[in-house]
């Protein structure tokens, strides 16, 4: 069964042999609505319904249905789509997201650590590429959604340090992007910026690999007309930070075991509600790029369906 990227008629794939500066996928402005609505979230851990400790099937399914109702132009996944990266997990993913394919929604995933957690890397990647055939041979890629928004999916399981293949590719993408781009949305699994924990979940704090990316983005943001937004996961909660001209989100509320965090003063989201099963809805409308965190309120119900807007922010764009 082919996933959503394959059924999008407007998606032009630039195959092997293209330069590092070439955008991997392109969707023409004429194929997109105005305003442009996108969704980003992660850490679903699609797996057997009987596995209740690692993931909530009820929360996963409620989120999938609500996101489908948004009818977004693209869904960006922050990683940990599956629990083990097994064939059975991908079957659950396909079954539970059938509505996305029925609506022909575009899905752009980033690799997480759990896609590679319970199999040899080659086998794990083969299953990933079987689920997302348009990505075969790629662990990172870019997509132009019209001329104003560039989406970039990174693989934080691979080095992002200066001089490495992924970092060199990223720098080429940014240096050569269309001058009309006003928003660069980067999706990845491990967060470059987050609430640094000192007591619990200290092993989920930002790592040097992703911190090196944040150093680069500081410079990139300062020299670009575009605004940079990073949506990461790994921490099963929601956080929002502004650092060096870049908006950093943690959106890991896709269904995996919730993680309670000690919020620091830098976090622009200070609500105490927990757990935060959620997704982030972005809207590009004229000179404004906005984001909203939509939280699943009745997460403990057998069929949860109550939602609440819990956070909202706006980013003003250059003309």
Order of alpha helices (4+ residues) and beta strands (2+ residues): alpha-beta-beta-beta-alpha-beta-alpha-alpha-beta-alpha-beta-beta-alpha-beta-alpha-beta-beta-beta-beta-beta-beta
